[in-house]
């Protein structure tokens, strides 16, 4: 095998593996800081003891436009539950005043950016969702839209799980 071909193969394998600190199901979630459009900064550590959904979406994505209301209805049904949902927009060229209509109706914030590595779209697909349990472990990382049924099946049981002692000690 030529050096050029072996180098290309190594690069392809490296890219397929993803970032070194990628969020992996069953592993502790990589740390991050969420920055909302309102300028609020939310560090990962402040979410300990909650189930966290990170939803990557775009205004031009038809499945996203169906999923966002489903997530909002789920949040409303589980009001008061230890749940934090953040919708990370990929629409970097859309001014916030054009997203404001949506932000004003949702029970969870739109995120301007997520600082930290390990998250983003999976294979470039939107929507992409990550679910982190109350102990800070990634329990779900997939491209594709949630439905009402899939949210209830996956997330509702996590909300009922007891708070792990280390998460309870770390919670503000």
C-alpha positions in Angstrom: 0.0 0.0 0.0 1.4 3.4 -0.9 2.2 6.0 1.8 -0.5 8.3 0.3 -3.2 5.6 0.4 -2.2 4.5 4.0 -2.2 8.1 5.1 -5.7 8.7 3.6 -6.9 5.5 5.2 -5.6 6.6 8.6 -7.3 10.1 8.2 -10.6 8.5 7.2 -10.5 6.2 10.2 -9.7 9.2 12.5 -12.5 11.3 11.1 -15.0 8.3 11.4 -14.1 7.9 15.0 -15.2 11.5 15.7 -13.7 13.9 18.3 -11.7 12.4 21.1 -14.1 13.8 23.7 -17.3 12.9 21.8 -20.4 12.3 23.8 -20.8 8.5 23.9 -23.8 6.6 25.3 -23.0 5.0 28.6 -20.1 7.4 29.3 -19.9 10.6 31.4 -21.1 13.6 29.4 -18.4 15.9 28.2 -18.6 19.3 30.0 -20.1 22.3 28.2 -21.4 25.8 28.8 -24.7 26.8 27.1 -25.0 30.4 25.9 -28.6 31.4 25.3 -29.7 34.2 23.0 -30.6 36.2 26.2 -26.9 36.0 27.1 -27.4 33.6 30.0 -24.5 31.1 30.5 -25.4 27.7 31.9 -22.5 25.5 32.9 -23.0 21.7 32.7 -22.2 21.5 36.5 -25.3 23.5 37.3 -27.5 20.9 35.6 -26.4 18.0 37.8 -29.4 16.1 39.1 -31.5 16.9 36.1 -32.2 15.1 32.9 -30.8 17.2 30.1 -31.9 17.2 26.5 -29.6 19.0 23.9 -31.5 19.3 20.7 -29.7 20.5 17.5 -32.1 21.9 15.0 -32.5 24.4 12.1 -35.4 26.4 10.8 -35.0 24.9 7.3 -35.3 21.3 8.7 -38.8 19.9 8.3 -38.4 17.2 10.9 -37.1 19.8 13.3 -40.2 21.9 12.8 -42.3 18.9 13.8 -40.1 17.9 16.7 -39.8 21.3 18.5 -43.5 21.4 19.3 -43.4 17.8 20.5 -40.5 18.6 22.9 -42.4 21.7 24.1 -45.5 19.6 24.9 -43.3 17.1 26.7 -41.8 19.9 28.8 -45.2 21.3 29.6 -46.6 17.8 30.6 -43.6 17.3 32.9 -43.6 20.8 34.5 -41.8 20.7 37.8 -39.8 17.6 36.8 -36.0 17.7 37.0 -35.7 18.4 33.3 -33.6 20.9 31.3 -34.1 21.2 27.6 -31.9 23.4 25.3 -32.5 23.9 21.6 -29.2 24.6 19.9 -29.8 26.3 16.6 -27.7 25.7 13.5 -29.1 28.9 12.0 -26.0 31.1 12.6 -27.0 33.6 9.9 -30.6 34.0 11.1 -30.9 37.1 13.3 -32.5 36.4 16.7 -35.4 38.7 16.1 -36.5 36.3 13.4 -36.4 33.4 15.9 -38.0 35.4 18.7 -41.6 34.3 17.8 -40.6 30.8 18.5 -38.5 31.6 21.6 -41.4 33.4 23.1 -43.8 30.4 22.8 -41.4 27.6 24.1 -41.0 26.5 27.7 -37.3 25.9 27.0 -34.6 28.3 25.7 -33.1 28.6 22.3 -29.3 28.4 22.5 -27.0 30.6 20.5 -24.0 28.4 21.1 -22.7 25.5 23.1 -19.1 25.9 24.3 -17.3 22.6 24.7 -16.4 19.7 22.6 -18.2 16.4 22.1 -21.5 17.7 20.9 -23.0 18.7 17.6 -24.8 17.1 14.7 -24.2 13.4 14.2 -23.0 12.7 10.7 -24.3 16.3 9.8 -27.9 15.3 10.3 -30.6 17.5 12.0 -32.3 17.1 14.2 -29.7 15.5 16.5 -30.4 14.9 20.1 -28.4 14.1 23.2 -30.0 13.0 26.5 -28.0 13.1 29.7 -29.3 11.4 32.8 -29.4 12.8 36.3 -26.0 11.3 37.1 -24.4 13.1 34.1 -24.2 10.1 31.9 -25.0 10.2 28.2 -28.0 7.9 27.7 -28.9 8.8 24.1 -27.1 10.3 21.2 -28.7 10.0 17.8 -29.7 11.9 14.7 -33.4 11.9 14.1 -36.5 13.5 15.5 -38.2 12.7 18.7 -41.9 11.9 18.7 -44.3 12.2 21.7 -44.1 8.5 22.2 -40.3 8.3 21.9 -39.8 11.1 24.4 -42.2 9.4 26.9 -40.5 6.1 26.5 -37.0 7.4 26.8 -37.0 10.4 29.0 -40.0 10.0 31.4 -38.4 6.9 33.1 -35.2 8.9 33.6 -37.2 11.7 35.3 -38.5 9.1 37.9 -35.0 7.8 38.7 -33.6 8.9 42.1 -31.0 11.6 42.2 -27.6 10.0 42.5 -25.9 11.0 45.7 -22.9 12.6 43.9 -25.3 14.6 41.7 -27.3 15.7 44.8 -24.1 16.8 46.5 -23.0 18.8 43.5 -26.4 20.5 42.9 -26.6 24.2 43.8 
